[in-house]
Amino acid sequence: MDRRACWGALVVGCAALATPAQAAAAPVIQAPKRSMLVVTGPDMLGTRAIAIKADRFSESLNRARQDASRSPLLQQLIAPARTLSPMQQVAFVQRAVTSSVRWISDATEWGQHDYWASAAQTLSHGAGDAKNRAIVKLQALRALGFNNSDLFLTLARDRVGGPLTVLTVRNGGRYYVVDDTGTAPFPVEQRSFEFQPLMSFGMYGAWVHVRPTTLVPSSLAAASANVSTASARK
């Protein structure tokens, strides 16, 4: 299964969450509370990030969130970027990961259609798909001092290219997309027509992106209650 097909069913399911639900309302599921930690979801492009429990992804997220700062390979990767400005660091990490981690499907590398490798695993293999390369970028920026609460793995739809997974970085109140093409990071509003965020995963939570016009009680409940069902269709 290629990288587009890998996320296809999940994209369809997540898109459905953004429409008003017809079913009876269910309790809204909130992300687990962490002691005195308030994490602002990645509201972007006119969407509101609604916190959800992403139990379906718990094992995968545990690997994605594994701190790789002690990895010699990661330290070697980011060493030239230590004295750069934050956005220069983002651009550097984009180039470095693209050039050092070749693209390969999960099925070929891990024998699974959808495997979220830790950054250390991907670096040791020297290969990964878009999602796993995005995880390396996230951990690289963490090691360079970026706040955990400003880094997100975003599942989105591209009107031209189809489903994709990117790293989204919040900096100075703006969101920047670090995609899998190797091109320079860009402000999300620069491609507001093509880029449609569906779900985002961070170090401290998970969110579904909902348009404000769909924020009626039934749709909020459906978005939270049905996210596991939608993702299970993969």
N, C-alpha and C positions, 0 to 999 in steps of 0.2 A: 504494500500500500504506500503511495507516495505522500509527500508532505501535505498536499492539498486534500487528498481523500482522507487522510488521517484525522483531520479535524472536521470533516464535512458534516457528519451527523450532529456533532456537538454544536456547530454554528447554527444549524437549522433549529435545534432545540432552544438555544439561547435567544435567537431572534424571536421565537414565539413568546418568550417571557415578557417581551416589551409591549405586548398587546393586552388590552383589558381582558380579564378572565371572565368566563361565563359560569364557572363552577362556584359552589358555595365557598365562602371565605374560610381560610384556615389560619391558625395563629402565625403571626409573622415571626420568622426565625432570625435571631440576631447573632452576630459573630460573638464568640466567647469573650467575656470581659477579662481584661488584664489589669493588674493592679495600677490604678491611677494613670493608665496609659490611654490617651485619647488620640486615635488615628483618624485623620481626615481622609475619606475615600477620594479616589481620583475622578472628581467631577470634571468632565471635559466635553467639548463640542456639544454643549447644550444638554448633556445627559447628567443624571444624578446617579451617583454610585451608591447602591443600596446594599448594606452589609448582609451577608448570608453565611450559613454554615455550609461548607463545601466538603462534607464527609466523604463523598465519592473520591476526592482528590487528596485525602489526608496523607496517605503513604507517599504519594508523589510529591506533595508539598514538603513533607519532612526532608526528603532528599534535596529538593530545590533550595531549601532554606539552610542547609548545612554550611556552616562557616568554612570557607576555603582559604582564609587569610594565612594559614600556616603552610599551605601547599607551596613547595619550592617552585613548581611550575607557574603558579599564579603570581608569586612574587617576582619571578623573572619576567613575566608578561607585563606587569604594571610598573616595573622599576623606572623606565624612562619617563613616566607620566607624573611622578611625584611632585615635581616643581611647577606643573602646569596649572592654569586656572581651571575651575570646575567644568566649564563647557569644553575646554580644550581636552580635559581628561576624558569626557564622554566621547569626543570624536576620536581620540587616540585608542580607547578601548574598542570602539567599533572597528577600526582598521586592524588592530592587533588580533582580535578574535577571528575576524573574517579571514585573515591571512594564515593564522596558525591552527585553526580548527576547521578541517575540511567538512563539507556537508555530506552526510550519509543518513539514510533512513533508519528509524528505530528497528524495523524488521530485519534489516541487514546487520546492524551493529549489535542489537540486543535480543533479537529473536522475538520481539513483541511489536504489536502495531503502535503502541503508545507508551513509551517508557521515559519518565522524567529522571534523567541522570543528575547526580550531583555535579557541581562544577569540577570537583577533583576527579571524578570518574571520567568526565568528558575530556578534560585536559590530559589525563593519562592515556586515553585512547587516541587523542588527537583528531577526533571526529565526532560529529553530532548533527542532529537536524536543527531546524530554526529554533525550536523551543529550547533545546539543550544549549545551543550557542547563546541564546538570550539569558539563560541561567548563569552561564559563565560571565557574561557582561555584568549582570546584576551583582554577582559576588566580587567581581573585580572592582566595581565602583564602591562597594561596601568597604573593601580593603583600602581604598584610596580616601576614605573618610566621609562618603556620602551617608546621609541619614537613612536608616532602615525604612522610615515612614515615607520616603520620597522615591522609592524604587518599586516598580510594578511589572509583573508579567501580564501583558494584555492580549487577550484573545479577541480578534477583530475580524471584520469582513472588509475586503478591498473590493470595490465595485468592479475593478478590472481583473485583478489577480485572484480573487476568491478568498477563502479563509487563510488567516495567517496569525502567527504569534510573534509579538515584538516586546522589547523592553521599553517601558515608558518611564521617563525621568522627570520628576517635578523639581524645577529650579527657578527661584525668583518669582513664584506664583504662576509660572507657565509650565506647560507639559511638552516634552520633546520625545519624539519617536525615534528609537534606535532599531531599525528594521534589519532584515536578514540579507539585504542586497549589498551591503558593504558601503553604501553611499553615506554622505554626511548626515548626522542626526538633523531632524527638522522639527520646527514648532508644529504641534498637532493641527493648529488652525490653518496651516499652509496647505494641507490636503483635506480640508473639511468635507469635501464632496466624496472623495474616494474612500476615506478611512472611517469606518463605523465600529467603535468599540462595543464589545458585547459583555465580556467578563474580564475582571482584573484580579490578580493574586499578588499579595504583598507579604512581607515578613510577618505581619501581625493580623492579617485578615484576608477576606475574599469578598468581592462585590460583583453585582450584576448591574450593568449600565441600563438605565431606564429613562425614557423621555418624560419630562414633567407632565405632559398632557396625558400620560397613561398612569399617573400616580393616583389611582383610585384604590380604595381599600381592597377590593377583590384582586386587582392586579398585583399589589404589593404582597398579598398573602400567597398568590399563585407563584410569583417569582421566587419567593423563599422556599415554599414547600415543594416546588416541582424541579428545582435545579438538579437534584440528584437523578430524578427520572429522565430529564432531558439529556444529561451527560451519559447516562447508562445506554443510550441508543447508539453510542459509537460502535 
